Amino acid sequence: MRVPAMLFLAAAVLAAASGGRPGSAQPPKKGPRAAAQSPKKDNPEEAALLKRAEAFVEAFHSGDAKRVAAFWAADGDYTDLTGKRLTGRDALEKSFAAFFEANKGAKLRIEIESLRFVTPEVAIEDGVTAVLAPDGGPPSRAKYTIVHVKKDGTWFLGSVRESVYTPPSNAEHLNGLEGLIGSWAAEDGGGGEVARVSFEWAENQNFITSTFTTTFKNISVGGGTQWVGWDAAAKTVRSWSFHANGGFGEGTWARDGKTWTVKTAAVLPDGKKATATEVITLIDADTVGLAAKDRTVDGKPVPDVKEVKLKRVK
């Protein structure tokens, strides 16, 4: 039976479902970026810490190592990603001086995840920090924990510890689709039409990307790309597809065992609107079934597409 190009362009699309630089290369970094969040109105100490943070970032951008080290308590310490520990302002100043010499114009950006007060004079802050190189290269990120201590009415950095930064990922919500990762193909049984689709994880595994194409006697007759990801607001898997002929669409996914049902809505190249229910079945490790039902174009029903089986190529 001939491989339906329309099915492949719809169902196959829908089927697609840094640590910071260690040691002296990245010196200690301090807490909140004032623009990131506002202090609670009923907590003047939090406001004081955020103002202190603004001053720290300004000092960092000035490249003044002595000025930056002065934000630590006299016996304060910093532990980097490798476990190397620096104690005291003199050691910290030397570390900053070496960093600023090697990284002129570097910028600091901080995202606070939490700030809590253990006592009126001790606060603990957690977050993610990034050092941006002046040449526009990718930022160097690290997670951090800071113990703030208040002495003689002023907040100081008592201890700063860095750990490896792991980018957030929604991979857990897409694990049911990991069996699709790879390349697949289906032939029409001698008519010359071949459908191919490949799936792979995007960076940080927040999306699965798909590239699909249909050829007839080695001539392309259709294709496109799709992104499948987790919609945190709707709490569901969704997809967005883009066809080489100018059409585009989106789908909402639901899982039942090894079968995924995708409610789709698309705009065709001529402006007509199409809907369908696509069914993707993970038959076994090397076979995927694709079908389409409840299809409409501008509200008028069109024939269903029977299941087409794709075999794993690699």
KEKE-3310 file (N, C-alpha, C; in steps of 0.2 Angstrom, whole numbers, plus 5000, padded with zeros to 4 digits):
npx = (5004:5002:5013:5005:5008:5002:4999:5012:5017:5009:5007:5020:5027:5020:5024:5037:5038:5133:5145:5154:5170:5183:5192:5205:5201:5188:5183:5177:5159:5146:5130:5113:5106:5100:5090:5084:5074:5063:5065:5056:5043:5042:5054:5068:5081:5083:5082:5093:5103:5101:5104:5118:5122:5120:5130:5141:5141:5144:5156:5163:5162:5170:5182:5191:5200:5203:5193:5182:5186:5184:5171:5170:5169:5182:5188:5182:5178:5180:5175:5179:5173:5182:5185:5195:5200:5199:5204:5201:5204:5215:5220:5209:5209:5220:5217:5206:5212:5221:5211:5204:5214:5216:5204:5198:5185:5175:5158:5146:5132:5118:5106:5094:5089:5084:5083:5086:5083:5093:5096:5094:5106:5112:5111:5106:5109:5105:5108:5111:5125:5133:5147:5151:5160:5169:5171:5159:5157:5150:5141:5149:5144:5138:5132:5128:5131:5128:5134:5128:5134:5131:5140:5144:5133:5134:5132:5142:5151:5151:5154:5157:5152:5154:5146:5143:5134:5119:5109:5091:5079:5066:5066:5061:5047:5046:5051:5043:5044:5056:5059:5058:5069:5081:5083:5070:5061:5049:5042:5033:5030:5035:5031:5039:5039:5046:5046:5054:5060:5068:5073:5079:5087:5085:5096:5100:5090:5076:5068:5062:5067:5062:5065:5058:5054:5047:5050:5048:5053:5066:5065:5061:5045:5039:5041:5048:5050:5049:5046:5045:5039:5038:5024:5023:5014:5001:5003:5006:5011:5017:5017:5025:5024:5032:5031:5039:5032:5025:5015:5009:5008:5001:5001:4993:4997:4993:4996:4994:4999:5010:5005:5003:4992:4988:4980:4978:4980:4981:4987:4985:4995:4987:4979:4968:4961:4965:4962:4965:4966:4980:4989:5001:5011:5021:5027:5037:5055:5060:5050:5038:5021:5010:4996:4981:4965:4948:4949:4949:4946:4944:4933:4926:4924:4937:4945:4951:4967:4975:4985:5003:5018:5034:5051:5065:5080:5092)
npy = (4994:5011:5023:5036:5053:5064:5059:5056:5069:5074:5065:5060:5071:5074:5063:5065:5065:5121:5121:5133:5141:5133:5136:5148:5154:5158:5169:5171:5174:5185:5185:5192:5199:5215:5219:5208:5203:5210:5217:5210:5220:5220:5217:5224:5220:5211:5220:5227:5218:5216:5228:5229:5219:5225:5234:5226:5220:5231:5234:5223:5224:5235:5230:5231:5223:5224:5231:5222:5211:5216:5214:5203:5195:5197:5185:5178:5165:5156:5143:5135:5127:5116:5112:5120:5131:5147:5158:5173:5191:5195:5184:5182:5194:5193:5183:5188:5199:5192:5186:5197:5203:5194:5193:5205:5217:5208:5203:5201:5191:5187:5175:5174:5160:5157:5165:5166:5169:5164:5168:5184:5189:5181:5175:5164:5161:5155:5151:5155:5159:5169:5172:5183:5184:5197:5196:5191:5177:5161:5161:5158:5147:5144:5135:5142:5144:5155:5161:5174:5186:5197:5210:5222:5230:5229:5219:5205:5194:5178:5165:5158:5146:5136:5126:5113:5119:5113:5114:5117:5105:5097:5084:5073:5073:5069:5057:5046:5046:5043:5031:5034:5041:5042:5036:5033:5024:5021:5012:5011:4999:4996:5006:5017:5028:5035:5037:5046:5049:5057:5058:5067:5072:5089:5102:5101:5092:5097:5098:5087:5085:5084:5079:5077:5069:5066:5056:5053:5042:5046:5060:5074:5077:5083:5089:5094:5101:5098:5102:5095:5097:5100:5108:5119:5127:5122:5109:5098:5088:5096:5100:5108:5111:5113:5115:5112:5117:5128:5127:5125:5120:5114:5103:5093:5082:5065:5051:5033:5020:5012:5020:5036:5049:5062:5078:5088:5104:5114:5125:5126:5128:5135:5143:5136:5127:5114:5099:5085:5069:5061:5046:5038:5024:5014:5001:4991:4990:4993:4997:5008:5014:5024:5033:5042:5050:5056:5067:5083:5097:5113:5111:5101:5084:5072:5058:5045:5040:5025:5014:5016:5008:5011:5007:5005:5013:5017)
npz = (5000:4996:5004:5013:5010:5016:5029:5034:5034:5044:5055:5057:5061:5072:5080:5084:5096:5166:5169:5180:5177:5185:5200:5201:5189:5189:5200:5218:5219:5223:5230:5227:5213:5211:5203:5200:5210:5222:5239:5254:5261:5274:5279:5283:5284:5274:5263:5266:5263:5249:5244:5248:5240:5227:5228:5228:5215:5207:5212:5207:5193:5192:5193:5204:5214:5228:5233:5231:5238:5251:5254:5260:5277:5289:5292:5283:5270:5254:5244:5229:5214:5213:5225:5231:5244:5249:5262:5271:5268:5261:5254:5246:5239:5231:5223:5216:5210:5201:5193:5187:5180:5170:5164:5159:5159:5162:5166:5179:5184:5193:5200:5211:5221:5234:5250:5266:5284:5297:5310:5318:5314:5305:5288:5275:5258:5242:5225:5207:5198:5185:5175:5163:5148:5141:5127:5122:5123:5128:5144:5160:5172:5189:5203:5219:5237:5250:5266:5275:5287:5300:5306:5318:5313:5299:5285:5280:5269:5275:5272:5256:5244:5230:5218:5205:5191:5185:5171:5170:5167:5157:5154:5161:5159:5146:5145:5141:5127:5123:5117:5103:5099:5087:5070:5057:5044:5031:5018:5002:4997:4984:4976:4975:4984:4999:5016:5029:5045:5059:5076:5090:5105:5111:5116:5134:5135:5135:5125:5112:5095:5079:5062:5046:5031:5014:5000:4983:4971:4974:4974:4983:4990:5001:5018:5034:5050:5068:5085:5101:5117:5135:5142:5154:5160:5156:5160:5152:5137:5123:5105:5091:5074:5058:5041:5026:5015:5019:5028:5045:5062:5078:5093:5106:5118:5124:5134:5134:5140:5128:5118:5111:5109:5099:5098:5085:5077:5063:5051:5034:5019:5010:5018:5023:5037:5047:5056:5067:5074:5079:5080:5088:5090:5100:5094:5095:5100:5088:5079:5074:5074:5064:5063:5058:5062:5063:5055:5048:5036:5035:5043:5037:5035:5031:5024:5035:5039:5038:5049:5047:5047:5053:5052:5062:5057:5062)
capx = (5000:5006:5014:5002:5012:4999:5000:5018:5018:5006:5008:5027:5028:5018:5028:5043:5035:5140:5148:5158:5177:5185:5198:5206:5199:5182:5183:5170:5154:5141:5123:5108:5106:5095:5085:5080:5069:5063:5065:5050:5042:5042:5060:5073:5087:5083:5083:5100:5107:5101:5108:5125:5123:5121:5137:5146:5141:5147:5164:5166:5162:5175:5189:5195:5201:5203:5186:5178:5187:5182:5164:5170:5171:5190:5190:5178:5181:5177:5177:5177:5171:5186:5186:5200:5197:5203:5202:5204:5203:5222:5220:5203:5211:5225:5213:5202:5217:5223:5205:5203:5220:5215:5197:5196:5179:5170:5152:5143:5125:5116:5099:5093:5084:5082:5086:5082:5087:5093:5095:5094:5113:5115:5107:5109:5107:5106:5107:5115:5129:5136:5152:5150:5166:5169:5171:5153:5156:5145:5143:5152:5139:5139:5127:5132:5128:5132:5132:5130:5135:5131:5145:5144:5128:5135:5132:5148:5151:5155:5157:5154:5153:5151:5145:5142:5128:5115:5103:5085:5077:5060:5066:5057:5040:5047:5054:5039:5045:5063:5060:5058:5076:5084:5080:5065:5059:5044:5042:5026:5030:5037:5029:5045:5039:5049:5045:5059:5059:5073:5071:5084:5086:5088:5101:5098:5084:5070:5064:5064:5067:5061:5065:5054:5054:5044:5053:5046:5059:5072:5063:5057:5039:5037:5045:5048:5053:5045:5048:5040:5041:5033:5020:5023:5008:4996:5004:5005:5016:5014:5022:5025:5027:5033:5031:5042:5027:5023:5010:5012:5003:5003:4997:4992:4998:4991:4999:4991:5004:5014:5002:5002:4986:4989:4975:4982:4977:4986:4985:4988:4998:4982:4975:4963:4962:4965:4962:4966:4969:4986:4990:5008:5011:5028:5025:5043:5060:5062:5044:5033:5015:5008:4989:4977:4958:4944:4952:4944:4949:4939:4927:4923:4928:4941:4946:4956:4973:4977:4992:5009:5023:5040:5056:5071:5086:5098)
capy = (5000:5017:5027:5042:5058:5068:5056:5057:5076:5076:5060:5059:5077:5073:5058:5068:5066:5123:5123:5138:5139:5132:5139:5156:5157:5161:5170:5171:5179:5187:5185:5194:5205:5219:5220:5201:5203:5216:5214:5211:5227:5219:5214:5228:5216:5208:5226:5229:5213:5217:5234:5227:5215:5230:5237:5221:5219:5237:5233:5218:5227:5240:5227:5233:5217:5225:5233:5216:5207:5219:5212:5197:5196:5197:5178:5174:5160:5155:5137:5135:5120:5110:5111:5124:5135:5153:5161:5179:5196:5195:5178:5183:5200:5191:5179:5193:5203:5188:5185:5203:5204:5189:5194:5212:5218:5203:5205:5197:5191:5182:5174:5171:5155:5158:5169:5164:5171:5159:5172:5191:5191:5176:5173:5159:5162:5150:5154:5153:5165:5168:5177:5184:5186:5203:5194:5188:5170:5159:5163:5153:5147:5139:5136:5145:5145:5160:5162:5181:5187:5204:5212:5230:5233:5228:5212:5203:5187:5174:5159:5157:5139:5135:5119:5113:5121:5109:5117:5114:5100:5094:5077:5068:5073:5067:5050:5041:5047:5042:5026:5037:5043:5038:5037:5028:5024:5017:5012:5010:4992:4996:5012:5022:5033:5033:5042:5046:5054:5056:5061:5068:5077:5095:5104:5100:5088:5101:5096:5082:5088:5079:5081:5072:5070:5061:5057:5049:5041:5050:5067:5076:5079:5086:5088:5099:5100:5099:5102:5093:5099:5100:5115:5119:5130:5118:5103:5093:5088:5099:5100:5114:5109:5118:5111:5115:5120:5134:5125:5125:5117:5112:5097:5092:5075:5061:5045:5028:5015:5013:5024:5043:5052:5069:5082:5093:5109:5116:5130:5124:5133:5140:5146:5132:5125:5106:5096:5078:5065:5057:5040:5035:5018:5011:4994:4987:4994:4994:4998:5013:5014:5030:5034:5048:5049:5062:5072:5088:5103:5119:5109:5096:5078:5069:5051:5043:5037:5019:5014:5015:5006:5014:5003:5009:5013:5017)
capz = (5000:4996:5010:5012:5011:5021:5035:5036:5036:5050:5061:5059:5064:5079:5083:5088:5103:5163:5176:5180:5177:5192:5203:5200:5182:5191:5207:5221:5217:5228:5230:5223:5208:5214:5198:5200:5215:5227:5246:5257:5264:5282:5281:5281:5284:5267:5259:5267:5260:5242:5243:5249:5234:5222:5228:5226:5208:5205:5213:5203:5187:5192:5192:5209:5218:5235:5235:5231:5244:5257:5256:5265:5284:5290:5292:5278:5265:5248:5241:5222:5211:5213:5232:5233:5249:5251:5268:5273:5263:5257:5249:5241:5235:5226:5218:5212:5206:5195:5188:5183:5175:5164:5161:5159:5157:5163:5170:5184:5184:5198:5200:5218:5222:5241:5255:5273:5290:5302:5316:5315:5311:5300:5283:5270:5251:5237:5219:5202:5196:5179:5173:5156:5145:5136:5120:5120:5123:5133:5151:5165:5177:5195:5209:5225:5244:5254:5273:5277:5294:5301:5311:5319:5309:5292:5282:5276:5267:5280:5268:5249:5242:5223:5215:5198:5189:5180:5168:5172:5161:5157:5152:5165:5156:5139:5145:5137:5120:5122:5112:5097:5097:5081:5063:5055:5037:5029:5011:5000:4994:4977:4972:4975:4989:5005:5021:5034:5051:5064:5082:5094:5111:5110:5122:5140:5135:5137:5119:5107:5089:5073:5055:5042:5024:5010:4994:4977:4967:4976:4973:4989:4989:5007:5024:5039:5057:5074:5092:5106:5124:5141:5143:5162:5162:5154:5163:5146:5132:5117:5099:5086:5068:5053:5035:5020:5010:5022:5033:5052:5067:5085:5095:5113:5118:5130:5134:5136:5139:5123:5113:5112:5105:5098:5095:5082:5073:5058:5045:5028:5015:5007:5023:5026:5044:5047:5063:5066:5080:5077:5085:5088:5094:5100:5094:5099:5100:5081:5075:5076:5070:5064:5060:5059:5062:5064:5051:5045:5033:5036:5046:5033:5036:5026:5026:5040:5037:5041:5052:5043:5051:5051:5055:5064:5053:5067)
cpx = (5004:5007:5010:5006:5009:4999:5007:5020:5015:5008:5015:5029:5026:5021:5034:5041:5028:5144:5152:5165:5179:5191:5199:5203:5192:5182:5177:5166:5149:5134:5119:5109:5100:5089:5081:5074:5069:5062:5058:5049:5043:5049:5066:5080:5088:5085:5090:5105:5107:5104:5116:5127:5124:5128:5142:5147:5145:5155:5167:5167:5168:5182:5193:5195:5200:5196:5181:5179:5185:5174:5164:5171:5179:5192:5185:5181:5177:5180:5174:5175:5175:5188:5191:5197:5202:5200:5205:5204:5210:5222:5215:5205:5216:5222:5209:5207:5219:5217:5204:5208:5219:5209:5195:5190:5173:5164:5150:5136:5123:5109:5098:5088:5081:5086:5083:5087:5087:5093:5095:5101:5116:5109:5110:5105:5109:5104:5111:5119:5132:5141:5152:5157:5165:5168:5164:5152:5151:5146:5145:5148:5141:5134:5131:5127:5132:5129:5134:5130:5135:5135:5145:5139:5129:5135:5139:5146:5155:5158:5153:5156:5150:5151:5143:5135:5125:5109:5097:5083:5070:5060:5062:5050:5040:5049:5050:5040:5052:5064:5060:5065:5079:5081:5076:5064:5053:5043:5035:5025:5031:5035:5034:5044:5042:5048:5051:5058:5065:5071:5078:5083:5089:5093:5097:5091:5077:5065:5066:5062:5066:5062:5062:5054:5050:5047:5049:5051:5064:5071:5059:5051:5036:5042:5044:5051:5048:5049:5043:5043:5036:5030:5019:5017:5002:4997:5003:5011:5013:5019:5020:5028:5027:5035:5035:5038:5024:5017:5013:5006:5005:4998:4997:4992:4995:4993:4994:4995:5009:5011:5001:4996:4987:4984:4979:4977:4982:4983:4989:4991:4993:4978:4970:4965:4961:4965:4962:4968:4974:4987:4997:5009:5018:5027:5031:5049:5062:5056:5040:5027:5012:5001:4986:4970:4955:4947:4947:4949:4943:4932:4924:4927:4931:4943:4952:4962:4975:4984:4997:5014:5030:5045:5062:5077:5092:5096)
cpy = (5006:5021:5034:5048:5063:5065:5057:5064:5078:5071:5060:5065:5076:5068:5060:5070:5067:5124:5129:5136:5138:5136:5146:5158:5160:5162:5170:5176:5179:5188:5189:5200:5209:5219:5213:5200:5209:5213:5215:5217:5226:5217:5219:5225:5213:5214:5228:5224:5214:5223:5233:5223:5220:5233:5232:5220:5225:5236:5228:5221:5233:5237:5228:5227:5219:5227:5227:5212:5210:5218:5206:5199:5195:5190:5174:5170:5159:5148:5136:5128:5114:5109:5115:5129:5141:5156:5168:5184:5196:5190:5180:5189:5197:5187:5183:5197:5199:5187:5191:5205:5200:5190:5201:5213:5213:5206:5199:5197:5185:5181:5171:5166:5155:5162:5169:5166:5166:5162:5179:5193:5186:5174:5168:5161:5157:5153:5151:5159:5163:5174:5177:5187:5192:5201:5191:5181:5168:5160:5157:5152:5142:5140:5139:5144:5150:5160:5170:5182:5195:5206:5220:5233:5233:5221:5211:5196:5183:5168:5159:5150:5138:5128:5119:5115:5116:5112:5114:5110:5098:5087:5072:5067:5070:5060:5045:5041:5045:5036:5028:5039:5039:5040:5031:5029:5019:5017:5010:5003:4992:5002:5018:5028:5031:5039:5041:5051:5052:5060:5062:5073:5083:5097:5104:5096:5091:5100:5090:5085:5083:5083:5075:5074:5064:5062:5052:5048:5045:5058:5069:5079:5082:5085:5094:5097:5101:5099:5100:5094:5099:5108:5115:5122:5126:5111:5097:5093:5091:5099:5106:5111:5114:5114:5116:5119:5126:5133:5125:5122:5116:5106:5097:5084:5072:5054:5039:5022:5016:5017:5031:5045:5059:5073:5088:5098:5112:5121:5128:5129:5138:5143:5142:5129:5117:5104:5088:5075:5060:5052:5038:5029:5015:5004:4989:4992:4996:4996:5003:5013:5021:5030:5040:5047:5055:5068:5077:5094:5108:5116:5103:5089:5075:5062:5050:5040:5031:5019:5012:5013:5008:5009:5007:5008:5013:5020)
cpz = (5000:5002:5009:5014:5017:5028:5038:5038:5042:5056:5062:5062:5071:5083:5087:5095:5103:5169:5175:5179:5184:5194:5202:5193:5184:5198:5211:5219:5222:5226:5225:5218:5210:5209:5198:5204:5220:5234:5249:5261:5271:5284:5279:5281:5277:5262:5260:5263:5252:5240:5243:5242:5228:5222:5226:5219:5205:5206:5209:5196:5186:5191:5198:5214:5226:5237:5235:5237:5251:5259:5260:5272:5284:5289:5287:5273:5259:5245:5234:5220:5212:5221:5235:5238:5250:5257:5269:5267:5258:5252:5244:5236:5229:5221:5213:5207:5200:5190:5184:5178:5169:5161:5162:5156:5158:5167:5174:5184:5189:5198:5207:5218:5229:5245:5261:5278:5295:5309:5313:5312:5307:5295:5278:5263:5247:5230:5213:5199:5189:5178:5166:5153:5141:5129:5117:5120:5128:5140:5155:5171:5183:5200:5215:5231:5248:5261:5274:5284:5295:5307:5312:5314:5302:5290:5278:5274:5272:5276:5261:5246:5235:5222:5208:5196:5184:5178:5169:5166:5162:5155:5155:5162:5149:5139:5141:5130:5118:5117:5105:5094:5092:5075:5061:5047:5036:5021:5009:4997:4987:4973:4971:4980:4996:5010:5027:5039:5056:5070:5086:5100:5109:5116:5129:5141:5137:5131:5116:5100:5084:5066:5051:5035:5020:5003:4989:4972:4968:4975:4979:4987:4996:5013:5029:5045:5062:5080:5097:5113:5129:5142:5151:5164:5161:5157:5158:5141:5126:5111:5095:5080:5063:5046:5030:5015:5013:5027:5040:5057:5074:5087:5103:5114:5124:5129:5137:5135:5134:5117:5115:5107:5105:5095:5092:5078:5069:5053:5039:5023:5011:5011:5026:5033:5044:5054:5062:5073:5077:5082:5083:5093:5094:5100:5097:5098:5093:5076:5078:5072:5070:5060:5061:5058:5064:5061:5048:5041:5032:5038:5043:5034:5030:5028:5031:5036:5041:5044:5047:5048:5049:5055:5056:5059:5057:5073)
residu = (MET:ARG:VAL:PRO:ALA:MET:LEU:PHE:LEU:ALA:ALA:ALA:VAL:LEU:ALA:ALA:ALA:SER:GLY:GLY:ARG:PRO:GLY:SER:ALA:GLN:PRO:PRO:LYS:LYS:GLY:PRO:ARG:ALA:ALA:ALA:GLN:SER:PRO:LYS:LYS:ASP:ASN:PRO:GLU:GLU:ALA:ALA:LEU:LEU:LYS:ARG:ALA:GLU:ALA:PHE:VAL:GLU:ALA:PHE:HIS:SER:GLY:ASP:ALA:LYS:ARG:VAL:ALA:ALA:PHE:TRP:ALA:ALA:ASP:GLY:ASP:TYR:THR:ASP:LEU:THR:GLY:LYS:ARG:LEU:THR:GLY:ARG:ASP:ALA:LEU:GLU:LYS:SER:PHE:ALA:ALA:PHE:PHE:GLU:ALA:ASN:LYS:GLY:ALA:LYS:LEU:ARG:ILE:GLU:ILE:GLU:SER:LEU:ARG:PHE:VAL:THR:PRO:GLU:VAL:ALA:ILE:GLU:ASP:GLY:VAL:THR:ALA:VAL:LEU:ALA:PRO:ASP:GLY:GLY:PRO:PRO:SER:ARG:ALA:LYS:TYR:THR:ILE:VAL:HIS:VAL:LYS:LYS:ASP:GLY:THR:TRP:PHE:LEU:GLY:SER:VAL:ARG:GLU:SER:VAL:TYR:THR:PRO:PRO:SER:ASN:ALA:GLU:HIS:LEU:ASN:GLY:LEU:GLU:GLY:LEU:ILE:GLY:SER:TRP:ALA:ALA:GLU:ASP:GLY:GLY:GLY:GLY:GLU:VAL:ALA:ARG:VAL:SER:PHE:GLU:TRP:ALA:GLU:ASN:GLN:ASN:PHE:ILE:THR:SER:THR:PHE:THR:THR:THR:PHE:LYS:ASN:ILE:SER:VAL:GLY:GLY:GLY:THR:GLN:TRP:VAL:GLY:TRP:ASP:ALA:ALA:ALA:LYS:THR:VAL:ARG:SER:TRP:SER:PHE:HIS:ALA:ASN:GLY:GLY:PHE:GLY:GLU:GLY:THR:TRP:ALA:ARG:ASP:GLY:LYS:THR:TRP:THR:VAL:LYS:THR:ALA:ALA:VAL:LEU:PRO:ASP:GLY:LYS:LYS:ALA:THR:ALA:THR:GLU:VAL:ILE:THR:LEU:ILE:ASP:ALA:ASP:THR:VAL:GLY:LEU:ALA:ALA:LYS:ASP:ARG:THR:VAL:ASP:GLY:LYS:PRO:VAL:PRO:ASP:VAL:LYS:GLU:VAL:LYS:LEU:LYS:ARG:VAL:LYS)
# end
